[in-house]
Amino acid sequence: MKENRQGCLLRLVNRLFETSKGFKKSLSLSKRLFRQAERPRNRRVPGLLFL
């Protein structure tokens, strides 16, 4: 019985760590996307067209 409880607890702890890793990964991705959105884009303003 004791080994089964330890194994169950270990699986639960591992699952929690895997979930937190996924959360951190998605959080860093969203931070990167927001940083890219905040940056001013260096777009060239089109000049006058010659008619």
Jmol script that loads the backbone (N, CA, C; Angstrom):
load data "model"
ATOM      1  N   MET A   1       0.822  -1.200   0.000  1.00  0.00           N
ATOM      2  CA  MET A   1       0.000   0.000   0.000  1.00  0.00           C
ATOM      3  C   MET A   1       0.861   1.258   0.000  1.00  0.00           C
ATOM      4  N   LYS A   2       1.939   1.250   0.767  1.00  0.00           N
ATOM      5  CA  LYS A   2       2.744   2.453   0.894  1.00  0.00           C
ATOM      6  C   LYS A   2       3.371   2.845  -0.447  1.00  0.00           C
ATOM      7  N   GLU A   3       3.857   1.860  -1.211  1.00  0.00           N
ATOM      8  CA  GLU A   3       4.470   2.163  -2.508  1.00  0.00           C
ATOM      9  C   GLU A   3       3.444   2.744  -3.477  1.00  0.00           C
ATOM     10  N   ASN A   4       2.229   2.241  -3.426  1.00  0.00           N
ATOM     11  CA  ASN A   4       1.193   2.755  -4.311  1.00  0.00           C
ATOM     12  C   ASN A   4       0.866   4.207  -3.989  1.00  0.00           C
ATOM     13  N   ARG A   5       0.829   4.535  -2.719  1.00  0.00           N
ATOM     14  CA  ARG A   5       0.551   5.919  -2.318  1.00  0.00           C
ATOM     15  C   ARG A   5       1.675   6.847  -2.777  1.00  0.00           C
ATOM     16  N   GLN A   6       2.913   6.396  -2.599  1.00  0.00           N
ATOM     17  CA  GLN A   6       4.050   7.219  -3.013  1.00  0.00           C
ATOM     18  C   GLN A   6       4.046   7.420  -4.525  1.00  0.00           C
ATOM     19  N   GLY A   7       3.741   6.361  -5.263  1.00  0.00           N
ATOM     20  CA  GLY A   7       3.689   6.468  -6.716  1.00  0.00           C
ATOM     21  C   GLY A   7       2.592   7.407  -7.165  1.00  0.00           C
ATOM     22  N   CYS A   8       1.454   7.336  -6.494  1.00  0.00           N
ATOM     23  CA  CYS A   8       0.332   8.215  -6.822  1.00  0.00           C
ATOM     24  C   CYS A   8       0.698   9.664  -6.527  1.00  0.00           C
ATOM     25  N   LEU A   9       1.344   9.886  -5.399  1.00  0.00           N
ATOM     26  CA  LEU A   9       1.757  11.238  -5.028  1.00  0.00           C
ATOM     27  C   LEU A   9       2.806  11.767  -6.004  1.00  0.00           C
ATOM     28  N   LEU A  10       3.738  10.908  -6.392  1.00  0.00           N
ATOM     29  CA  LEU A  10       4.775  11.309  -7.336  1.00  0.00           C
ATOM     30  C   LEU A  10       4.164  11.684  -8.682  1.00  0.00           C
ATOM     31  N   ARG A  11       3.196  10.908  -9.144  1.00  0.00           N
ATOM     32  CA  ARG A  11       2.528  11.232 -10.411  1.00  0.00           C
ATOM     33  C   ARG A  11       1.803  12.566 -10.311  1.00  0.00           C
ATOM     34  N   LEU A  12       1.171  12.824  -9.183  1.00  0.00           N
ATOM     35  CA  LEU A  12       0.461  14.086  -8.979  1.00  0.00           C
ATOM     36  C   LEU A  12       1.434  15.267  -8.997  1.00  0.00           C
ATOM     37  N   VAL A  13       2.553  15.129  -8.309  1.00  0.00           N
ATOM     38  CA  VAL A  13       3.554  16.196  -8.270  1.00  0.00           C
ATOM     39  C   VAL A  13       4.132  16.421  -9.665  1.00  0.00           C
ATOM     40  N   ASN A  14       4.434  15.353 -10.388  1.00  0.00           N
ATOM     41  CA  ASN A  14       4.969  15.492 -11.749  1.00  0.00           C
ATOM     42  C   ASN A  14       3.969  16.184 -12.659  1.00  0.00           C
ATOM     43  N   ARG A  15       2.713  15.855 -12.521  1.00  0.00           N
ATOM     44  CA  ARG A  15       1.672  16.479 -13.339  1.00  0.00           C
ATOM     45  C   ARG A  15       1.583  17.979 -13.035  1.00  0.00           C
ATOM     46  N   LEU A  16       1.717  18.348 -11.769  1.00  0.00           N
ATOM     47  CA  LEU A  16       1.688  19.765 -11.401  1.00  0.00           C
ATOM     48  C   LEU A  16       2.867  20.518 -12.006  1.00  0.00           C
ATOM     49  N   PHE A  17       4.056  19.895 -11.983  1.00  0.00           N
ATOM     50  CA  PHE A  17       5.225  20.546 -12.573  1.00  0.00           C
ATOM     51  C   PHE A  17       5.077  20.681 -14.078  1.00  0.00           C
ATOM     52  N   GLU A  18       4.532  19.665 -14.742  1.00  0.00           N
ATOM     53  CA  GLU A  18       4.330  19.741 -16.187  1.00  0.00           C
ATOM     54  C   GLU A  18       3.347  20.854 -16.530  1.00  0.00           C
ATOM     55  N   THR A  19       2.310  21.007 -15.726  1.00  0.00           N
ATOM     56  CA  THR A  19       1.326  22.061 -15.953  1.00  0.00           C
ATOM     57  C   THR A  19       1.964  23.432 -15.785  1.00  0.00           C
ATOM     58  N   SER A  20       2.799  23.593 -14.763  1.00  0.00           N
ATOM     59  CA  SER A  20       3.439  24.891 -14.544  1.00  0.00           C
ATOM     60  C   SER A  20       4.431  25.201 -15.651  1.00  0.00           C
ATOM     61  N   LYS A  21       5.104  24.177 -16.200  1.00  0.00           N
ATOM     62  CA  LYS A  21       6.023  24.404 -17.318  1.00  0.00           C
ATOM     63  C   LYS A  21       5.254  24.903 -18.534  1.00  0.00           C
ATOM     64  N   GLY A  22       4.116  24.291 -18.801  1.00  0.00           N
ATOM     65  CA  GLY A  22       3.295  24.724 -19.930  1.00  0.00           C
ATOM     66  C   GLY A  22       2.773  26.131 -19.739  1.00  0.00           C
ATOM     67  N   PHE A  23       2.409  26.458 -18.507  1.00  0.00           N
ATOM     68  CA  PHE A  23       1.920  27.808 -18.207  1.00  0.00           C
ATOM     69  C   PHE A  23       3.020  28.836 -18.416  1.00  0.00           C
ATOM     70  N   LYS A  24       4.229  28.528 -17.943  1.00  0.00           N
ATOM     71  CA  LYS A  24       5.349  29.460 -18.108  1.00  0.00           C
ATOM     72  C   LYS A  24       5.672  29.651 -19.580  1.00  0.00           C
ATOM     73  N   LYS A  25       5.586  28.573 -20.353  1.00  0.00           N
ATOM     74  CA  LYS A  25       5.882  28.660 -21.779  1.00  0.00           C
ATOM     75  C   LYS A  25       4.869  29.558 -22.483  1.00  0.00           C
ATOM     76  N   SER A  26       3.589  29.386 -22.179  1.00  0.00           N
ATOM     77  CA  SER A  26       2.572  30.219 -22.823  1.00  0.00           C
ATOM     78  C   SER A  26       2.662  31.664 -22.334  1.00  0.00           C
ATOM     79  N   LEU A  27       3.054  31.862 -21.084  1.00  0.00           N
ATOM     80  CA  LEU A  27       3.210  33.212 -20.552  1.00  0.00           C
ATOM     81  C   LEU A  27       4.350  33.938 -21.256  1.00  0.00           C
ATOM     82  N   SER A  28       5.466  33.250 -21.471  1.00  0.00           N
ATOM     83  CA  SER A  28       6.589  33.895 -22.155  1.00  0.00           C
ATOM     84  C   SER A  28       6.233  34.193 -23.603  1.00  0.00           C
ATOM     85  N   LEU A  29       5.444  33.340 -24.236  1.00  0.00           N
ATOM     86  CA  LEU A  29       5.011  33.587 -25.610  1.00  0.00           C
ATOM     87  C   LEU A  29       4.121  34.818 -25.678  1.00  0.00           C
ATOM     88  N   SER A  30       3.186  34.942 -24.739  1.00  0.00           N
ATOM     89  CA  SER A  30       2.297  36.104 -24.752  1.00  0.00           C
ATOM     90  C   SER A  30       3.072  37.386 -24.451  1.00  0.00           C
ATOM     91  N   LYS A  31       4.067  37.327 -23.566  1.00  0.00           N
ATOM     92  CA  LYS A  31       4.889  38.509 -23.292  1.00  0.00           C
ATOM     93  C   LYS A  31       5.634  38.935 -24.551  1.00  0.00           C
ATOM     94  N   ARG A  32       6.167  37.956 -25.285  1.00  0.00           N
ATOM     95  CA  ARG A  32       6.902  38.272 -26.506  1.00  0.00           C
ATOM     96  C   ARG A  32       5.978  38.900 -27.546  1.00  0.00           C
ATOM     97  N   LEU A  33       4.768  38.397 -27.660  1.00  0.00           N
ATOM     98  CA  LEU A  33       3.816  38.957 -28.613  1.00  0.00           C
ATOM     99  C   LEU A  33       3.441  40.391 -28.251  1.00  0.00           C
ATOM    100  N   PHE A  34       3.249  40.663 -26.960  1.00  0.00           N
ATOM    101  CA  PHE A  34       2.923  42.024 -26.535  1.00  0.00           C
ATOM    102  C   PHE A  34       4.092  42.974 -26.779  1.00  0.00           C
ATOM    103  N   ARG A  35       5.320  42.490 -26.550  1.00  0.00           N
ATOM    104  CA  ARG A  35       6.489  43.332 -26.809  1.00  0.00           C
ATOM    105  C   ARG A  35       6.584  43.681 -28.289  1.00  0.00           C
ATOM    106  N   GLN A  36       6.305  42.713 -29.145  1.00  0.00           N
ATOM    107  CA  GLN A  36       6.349  42.970 -30.583  1.00  0.00           C
ATOM    108  C   GLN A  36       5.265  43.960 -30.982  1.00  0.00           C
ATOM    109  N   ALA A  37       4.111  43.884 -30.357  1.00  0.00           N
ATOM    110  CA  ALA A  37       3.011  44.790 -30.688  1.00  0.00           C
ATOM    111  C   ALA A  37       3.307  46.215 -30.214  1.00  0.00           C
ATOM    112  N   GLU A  38       4.056  46.357 -29.124  1.00  0.00           N
ATOM    113  CA  GLU A  38       4.376  47.686 -28.596  1.00  0.00           C
ATOM    114  C   GLU A  38       5.412  48.412 -29.443  1.00  0.00           C
ATOM    115  N   ARG A  39       6.299  47.656 -30.090  1.00  0.00           N
ATOM    116  CA  ARG A  39       7.368  48.274 -30.879  1.00  0.00           C
ATOM    117  C   ARG A  39       6.800  49.044 -32.055  1.00  0.00           C
ATOM    118  N   PRO A  40       7.320  50.242 -32.284  1.00  0.00           N
ATOM    119  CA  PRO A  40       6.883  50.966 -33.487  1.00  0.00           C
ATOM    120  C   PRO A  40       7.454  50.279 -34.720  1.00  0.00           C
ATOM    121  N   ARG A  41       6.631  50.150 -35.700  1.00  0.00           N
ATOM    122  CA  ARG A  41       7.079  49.490 -36.919  1.00  0.00           C
ATOM    123  C   ARG A  41       7.762  50.510 -37.821  1.00  0.00           C
ATOM    124  N   ASN A  42       8.808  50.101 -38.431  1.00  0.00           N
ATOM    125  CA  ASN A  42       9.559  50.982 -39.330  1.00  0.00           C
ATOM    126  C   ASN A  42       9.038  50.803 -40.753  1.00  0.00           C
ATOM    127  N   ARG A  43       7.861  51.285 -40.979  1.00  0.00           N
ATOM    128  CA  ARG A  43       7.287  51.193 -42.316  1.00  0.00           C
ATOM    129  C   ARG A  43       7.694  52.418 -43.113  1.00  0.00           C
ATOM    130  N   ARG A  44       7.959  52.182 -44.342  1.00  0.00           N
ATOM    131  CA  ARG A  44       8.288  53.298 -45.218  1.00  0.00           C
ATOM    132  C   ARG A  44       6.998  53.944 -45.691  1.00  0.00           C
ATOM    133  N   VAL A  45       6.982  55.256 -45.647  1.00  0.00           N
ATOM    134  CA  VAL A  45       5.815  55.989 -46.128  1.00  0.00           C
ATOM    135  C   VAL A  45       5.962  56.108 -47.636  1.00  0.00           C
ATOM    136  N   PRO A  46       4.981  55.636 -48.369  1.00  0.00           N
ATOM    137  CA  PRO A  46       5.127  55.699 -49.828  1.00  0.00           C
ATOM    138  C   PRO A  46       5.165  57.145 -50.307  1.00  0.00           C
ATOM    139  N   GLY A  47       6.066  57.405 -51.237  1.00  0.00           N
ATOM    140  CA  GLY A  47       6.195  58.750 -51.792  1.00  0.00           C
ATOM    141  C   GLY A  47       5.098  59.015 -52.811  1.00  0.00           C
ATOM    142  N   LEU A  48       5.127  60.195 -53.362  1.00  0.00           N
ATOM    143  CA  LEU A  48       4.135  60.543 -54.384  1.00  0.00           C
ATOM    144  C   LEU A  48       4.382  59.719 -55.641  1.00  0.00           C
ATOM    145  N   LEU A  49       3.325  59.285 -56.211  1.00  0.00           N
ATOM    146  CA  LEU A  49       3.446  58.524 -57.449  1.00  0.00           C
ATOM    147  C   LEU A  49       3.582  59.482 -58.617  1.00  0.00           C
ATOM    148  N   PHE A  50       4.438  59.142 -59.532  1.00  0.00           N
ATOM    149  CA  PHE A  50       4.601  59.979 -60.726  1.00  0.00           C
ATOM    150  C   PHE A  50       3.495  59.661 -61.701  1.00  0.00           C
ATOM    151  N   LEU A  51       2.777  60.690 -62.134  1.00  0.00           N
ATOM    152  CA  LEU A  51       1.671  60.489 -63.079  1.00  0.00           C
ATOM    153  C   LEU A  51       2.107  60.731 -64.481  1.00  0.00           C
TER     154      LEU A  51
END
end "model"
wireframe off; spacefill off
backbone 0.3
color backbone group
